[in-house]
Amino acid sequence: MIVVTGAAGFIGSNVVKALNARGERDIVAVDNLARADKVKNLADLDIADFVDKRDFIARIDDGRFDAKTTAVLHQGACSDTMESDGRYMMENNYDYSMKLMRWCAARKVPFIYASSASVYGGGRNFSESREHEAPLNVYGYSKFLFDQAVRRVLKDAPAQVAGFRYFNVYGPREAHKGRMASVAYHFYNQFLEHGRVRLFEGSGGYGHGEQLRDFVSVDDVVGVNLWFLDHPRVSGIVNVGTGRAESFNEVARATINAVRGTRKEKPLTLAELRSAGAIEYVPFPPQLVGKYQSYTQADLAKLRAAGYDKPFLTVEEGVRRYVEARAAAQV
């Protein structure tokens, strides 16, 4: 039996879908359905049981899953980087994760979990080392603190402990995230509704829409999770991104051209899209000043050294797949 926390969420539900594709049905899905719209992410999945996240810790403490669990894929977290309730964030992302890791260690169960590139803050070096970590908000701090706890136990861990610092993930099953959904998601909606997309004006020394992020497809994120699941002797904290920094302008161009492709229209250059009014720039939000990563690019050296050698989709490839999937779902 495999436990997937955050199973109704974005990455968690994609992980369950991939497990189903491999024939795995003995899955316990753990999540909080206080927001009932998340159930859409579970509706087409096959699971053995659903457990509310508030009840899950009590159930594992009473020994209910001791002899059955073969791995825990801990994708559940509060991922709202603008959340101001630090106590809630720490209880949800740090305390809960600590309890799960200790339970897995006591029973020698592989523990695979979601960290975040937010631990690097505003720095420009994205290698998995303490001197490069300086989170800008309580979300990033909650992930950073748990990673620190993992580092202290890794050497003597009785079973696999693998943490993934996700960069900017996009793809299907993220609609419930609302304002925290990926820019590809928002650009797609904006273009269908208004015929244009909105990007931030220049900030942090970058031109309009030229802020750079490492945008990674959820398909690749799932691929990394399943590879580690298949290699239980491999542990560590690794970055999960493409290793390429691409601009928001490029994501906008890829999204618009992917939509145009579904309409049998020719692709346009960035200059042509600007000239046509398909890309609009809006003032940089003052509440994000000092809390915004204007540049991210995953250092993949540790991931590659661990043995994961598959290529990652480019923004153009990944966004095209995403748009085509969304367009097909709306037919």
C-alpha positions as CSV (number, residue, x, y, z in Angstrom):
1,M,0.0,0.0,0.0
2,I,1.3,3.4,-1.0
3,V,0.2,6.5,1.0
4,V,0.0,9.8,-1.0
5,T,-0.7,12.9,1.1
6,G,-2.1,16.0,-0.7
7,A,-3.6,13.4,-3.1
8,A,-6.4,15.8,-4.1
9,G,-3.9,18.6,-4.8
10,F,-2.0,19.5,-7.9
11,I,1.1,17.4,-7.8
12,G,-0.4,14.7,-5.5
13,S,-3.3,13.9,-7.9
14,N,-0.9,13.7,-10.8
15,V,1.3,11.3,-8.8
16,V,-1.8,9.1,-8.1
17,K,-2.8,9.2,-11.8
18,A,0.7,8.0,-12.8
19,L,0.6,5.2,-10.2
20,N,-2.8,4.1,-11.6
21,A,-1.2,4.1,-15.1
22,R,1.3,1.6,-13.7
23,G,-1.5,-0.6,-12.4
24,E,-1.2,0.5,-8.8
25,R,-4.6,0.7,-7.0
26,D,-3.7,0.0,-3.4
27,I,-3.4,3.7,-2.6
28,V,-4.4,5.6,0.5
29,A,-5.2,9.2,-0.5
30,V,-4.8,11.7,2.3
31,D,-6.0,15.3,2.0
32,N,-8.3,18.0,3.4
33,L,-11.4,18.5,1.4
34,A,-12.6,21.6,3.2
35,R,-12.4,23.1,-0.3
36,A,-14.8,20.6,-2.0
37,D,-13.8,21.6,-5.5
38,K,-10.6,19.6,-5.1
39,V,-12.6,16.4,-5.3
40,K,-12.5,16.9,-9.1
41,N,-8.9,15.8,-9.0
42,L,-9.9,12.5,-7.3
43,A,-12.9,11.7,-9.4
44,D,-11.1,9.9,-12.2
45,L,-8.5,8.1,-9.9
46,D,-8.6,4.7,-8.4
47,I,-7.7,4.5,-4.7
48,A,-8.3,2.0,-1.9
49,D,-9.2,4.6,0.8
50,F,-9.4,8.3,1.5
51,V,-8.4,9.7,4.9
52,D,-8.8,13.3,6.1
53,K,-5.4,14.8,6.9
54,R,-6.7,15.7,10.4
55,D,-7.3,12.0,11.1
56,F,-4.4,10.5,9.4
57,I,-1.8,11.0,12.1
58,A,-4.1,9.4,14.7
59,R,-4.7,6.4,12.4
60,I,-1.0,5.7,11.9
61,D,-0.3,6.2,15.6
62,D,-2.8,3.5,16.4
63,G,-1.0,1.0,14.2
64,R,-3.6,0.7,11.5
65,F,-1.1,1.0,8.7
66,D,2.0,-0.5,10.2
67,A,2.1,-3.8,8.3
68,K,0.7,-2.5,5.0
69,T,2.5,0.7,4.0
70,T,5.3,0.3,1.5
71,A,6.0,4.0,0.9
72,V,4.8,7.4,1.8
73,L,4.8,10.2,-0.9
74,H,4.2,13.3,1.1
75,Q,2.9,16.0,-1.3
76,G,0.6,17.7,1.1
77,A,1.3,21.2,2.2
78,C,0.0,24.8,2.5
79,S,1.6,26.2,-0.7
80,D,0.2,29.8,-0.5
81,T,3.3,31.9,-0.4
82,M,1.2,34.9,0.7
83,E,-0.2,33.1,3.8
84,S,0.3,35.4,6.8
85,D,-0.6,32.9,9.6
86,G,2.8,31.6,10.5
87,R,1.5,29.2,13.2
88,Y,-0.8,27.5,10.7
89,M,2.0,27.3,8.1
90,M,4.4,25.7,10.6
91,E,1.9,23.3,12.0
92,N,0.8,22.2,8.4
93,N,4.2,22.1,6.7
94,Y,6.7,21.5,9.5
95,D,5.1,19.7,12.4
96,Y,3.0,17.4,10.3
97,S,6.0,16.5,8.1
98,M,8.1,15.7,11.2
99,K,5.5,13.3,12.5
100,L,5.3,11.5,9.2
101,M,9.0,11.2,8.8
102,R,9.5,9.8,12.3
103,W,6.7,7.3,11.7
104,C,8.3,6.1,8.5
105,A,11.7,5.9,10.1
106,A,10.4,3.8,13.0
107,R,8.9,1.3,10.5
108,K,11.6,1.5,7.8
109,V,9.2,2.9,5.2
110,P,10.5,5.0,2.3
111,F,9.6,8.6,2.8
112,I,9.5,10.9,-0.3
113,Y,8.4,14.5,0.3
114,A,7.9,17.8,-1.4
115,S,10.2,20.6,-0.5
116,S,10.4,23.9,-2.5
117,A,12.8,26.2,-4.3
118,S,11.5,29.0,-2.1
119,V,14.1,28.0,0.4
120,Y,16.7,29.8,-1.7
121,G,14.9,33.2,-1.4
122,G,16.3,36.0,-3.5
123,G,19.7,34.4,-4.0
124,R,21.2,33.5,-7.4
125,N,22.9,30.2,-6.5
126,F,20.5,27.3,-6.5
127,S,22.6,24.4,-5.3
128,E,21.4,22.3,-2.3
129,S,23.7,23.8,0.3
130,R,23.0,25.7,3.5
131,E,24.9,28.9,2.5
132,H,22.6,29.4,-0.4
133,E,19.3,29.2,1.6
134,A,17.6,32.3,2.8
135,P,13.7,32.1,2.5
136,L,11.8,35.3,2.0
137,N,8.5,34.2,3.7
138,V,7.1,31.8,6.2
139,Y,6.2,29.3,3.5
140,G,9.8,29.1,2.4
141,Y,10.9,29.0,6.0
142,S,8.6,26.0,6.8
143,K,10.1,24.1,3.9
144,F,13.7,25.1,4.8
145,L,13.3,24.1,8.5
146,F,12.1,20.7,7.6
147,D,14.9,20.2,5.1
148,Q,17.3,21.0,7.9
149,A,15.7,18.4,10.1
150,V,16.1,15.9,7.3
151,R,19.7,16.7,6.9
152,R,20.3,15.8,10.5
153,V,18.9,12.3,10.1
154,L,19.9,11.4,6.5
155,K,23.2,9.7,7.3
156,D,21.6,7.3,9.8
157,A,18.2,7.0,8.3
158,P,17.0,3.3,8.3
159,A,15.0,3.8,5.0
160,Q,14.9,6.1,2.1
161,V,14.3,9.8,2.7
162,A,14.1,11.9,-0.4
163,G,13.1,15.6,-0.6
164,F,12.4,17.4,-3.9
165,R,12.9,21.2,-4.1
166,Y,10.2,21.9,-6.8
167,F,10.8,25.0,-8.9
168,N,7.8,26.6,-10.8
169,V,5.6,23.7,-11.5
170,Y,2.7,23.9,-14.1
171,G,0.3,21.4,-15.7
172,P,-3.1,19.8,-15.4
173,R,-5.1,19.5,-12.2
174,E,-4.1,22.9,-10.7
175,A,-7.3,24.8,-11.2
176,H,-8.2,24.6,-7.5
177,K,-5.1,26.6,-6.6
178,G,-6.7,29.8,-7.7
179,R,-4.3,32.8,-7.6
180,M,-1.5,30.4,-6.6
181,A,-1.9,28.4,-9.8
182,S,1.0,28.6,-12.4
183,V,1.4,31.6,-14.7
184,A,0.7,29.2,-17.6
185,Y,-2.7,28.5,-16.1
186,H,-3.5,32.2,-15.7
187,F,-2.1,33.2,-19.1
188,Y,-4.3,30.6,-20.8
189,N,-7.4,31.8,-19.0
190,Q,-6.6,35.5,-19.7
191,F,-6.0,34.9,-23.4
192,L,-9.2,33.0,-23.9
193,E,-11.2,35.6,-22.0
194,H,-9.6,38.8,-23.0
195,G,-7.4,38.0,-26.0
196,R,-4.3,39.1,-24.1
197,V,-2.2,38.2,-21.1
198,R,-0.8,40.3,-18.3
199,L,2.8,40.3,-17.1
200,F,4.5,42.4,-14.5
201,E,6.5,45.4,-15.6
202,G,10.2,45.4,-14.9
203,S,11.5,44.8,-11.4
204,G,14.7,43.9,-9.6
205,G,16.8,45.1,-12.5
206,Y,14.8,43.1,-15.1
207,G,12.9,44.5,-18.0
208,H,9.1,44.1,-18.6
209,G,8.3,40.4,-18.4
210,E,12.0,39.5,-18.4
211,Q,12.1,38.1,-14.8
212,L,13.4,34.6,-15.1
213,R,12.2,31.4,-13.5
214,D,12.8,27.7,-13.9
215,F,9.4,26.5,-15.1
216,V,9.0,22.7,-14.9
217,S,6.1,20.5,-16.1
218,V,4.3,18.4,-13.6
219,D,4.9,15.5,-15.9
220,D,8.6,15.8,-15.2
221,V,7.9,16.2,-11.5
222,V,5.9,13.0,-11.4
223,G,8.7,11.3,-13.3
224,V,11.2,12.2,-10.6
225,N,8.9,11.0,-7.8
226,L,8.3,7.6,-9.5
227,W,12.0,7.1,-10.2
228,F,12.9,7.6,-6.6
229,L,10.0,5.3,-5.6
230,D,11.6,2.7,-7.9
231,H,15.1,3.3,-6.4
232,P,14.5,3.1,-2.6
233,R,18.2,3.0,-1.8
234,V,18.6,6.6,-3.1
235,S,18.1,9.3,-0.5
236,G,18.8,13.1,-0.3
237,I,17.5,16.5,-1.0
238,V,17.6,17.4,-4.7
239,N,16.3,20.2,-6.9
240,V,13.5,19.4,-9.4
241,G,13.5,21.9,-12.2
242,T,14.7,21.9,-15.8
243,G,18.0,23.6,-15.2
244,R,16.9,26.4,-17.5
245,A,15.8,29.9,-16.6
246,E,13.2,31.2,-19.0
247,S,11.4,34.5,-18.9
248,F,7.7,35.2,-18.2
249,N,7.6,36.6,-21.7
250,E,8.6,33.2,-23.1
251,V,5.9,31.5,-21.1
252,A,3.3,34.0,-22.4
253,R,4.5,33.5,-26.0
254,A,4.4,29.7,-25.6
255,T,0.9,29.8,-24.1
256,I,-0.5,32.1,-26.7
257,N,1.1,30.2,-29.6
258,A,-0.1,26.9,-28.2
259,V,-3.7,28.3,-28.1
260,R,-3.2,29.6,-31.7
261,G,-2.0,26.2,-32.7
262,T,-5.3,24.6,-31.5
263,R,-7.0,27.1,-33.8
264,K,-4.7,26.3,-36.7
265,E,-3.2,29.8,-36.6
266,K,0.5,30.4,-37.2
267,P,2.8,31.2,-34.2
268,L,3.9,34.8,-33.6
269,T,7.1,36.2,-32.3
270,L,7.2,38.1,-29.0
271,A,7.5,41.4,-30.9
272,E,4.5,40.5,-33.0
273,L,2.5,39.6,-29.9
274,R,3.4,42.9,-28.3
275,S,2.5,44.8,-31.4
276,A,-0.9,43.1,-31.6
277,G,-1.7,43.9,-28.0
278,A,-1.7,40.2,-27.0
279,I,0.8,40.9,-24.2
280,E,0.2,43.7,-21.6
281,Y,2.4,44.8,-18.8
282,V,1.0,45.8,-15.4
283,P,2.7,47.6,-12.4
284,F,4.7,45.4,-10.1
285,P,2.7,44.8,-6.9
286,P,4.2,46.7,-4.0
287,Q,3.3,43.9,-1.5
288,L,5.7,41.6,-3.4
289,V,8.7,43.9,-3.1
290,G,11.4,42.1,-1.3
291,K,9.4,38.8,-1.3
292,Y,9.7,37.9,-5.0
293,Q,12.2,35.6,-6.8
294,S,13.1,37.4,-10.0
295,Y,15.5,34.7,-11.0
296,T,15.5,30.9,-10.4
297,Q,17.4,28.1,-12.1
298,A,17.8,24.7,-10.7
299,D,21.2,23.2,-10.3
300,L,20.7,19.6,-11.3
301,A,24.1,18.3,-10.3
302,K,22.8,16.3,-7.3
303,L,19.8,15.0,-9.1
304,R,21.9,13.7,-12.0
305,A,24.5,12.3,-9.5
306,A,21.7,10.4,-7.8
307,G,21.1,8.6,-11.1
308,Y,18.1,10.4,-12.7
309,D,19.2,11.1,-16.3
310,K,15.9,11.8,-18.1
311,P,15.6,15.1,-20.0
312,F,13.2,17.8,-18.9
313,L,10.6,19.4,-21.2
314,T,11.3,23.0,-22.3
315,V,8.6,25.6,-21.6
316,E,7.6,25.5,-25.3
317,E,7.1,21.7,-25.2
318,G,5.5,21.5,-21.7
319,V,3.2,24.4,-22.2
320,R,2.0,23.1,-25.5
321,R,1.1,19.8,-23.9
322,Y,-0.7,21.6,-21.1
323,V,-2.7,23.8,-23.4
324,E,-3.6,21.0,-25.7
325,A,-4.8,19.0,-22.7
326,R,-6.9,21.9,-21.4
327,A,-8.4,22.5,-24.9
328,A,-9.3,18.9,-25.3
329,A,-11.0,18.8,-21.9
330,Q,-13.2,21.7,-22.9
331,V,-14.4,20.1,-26.1
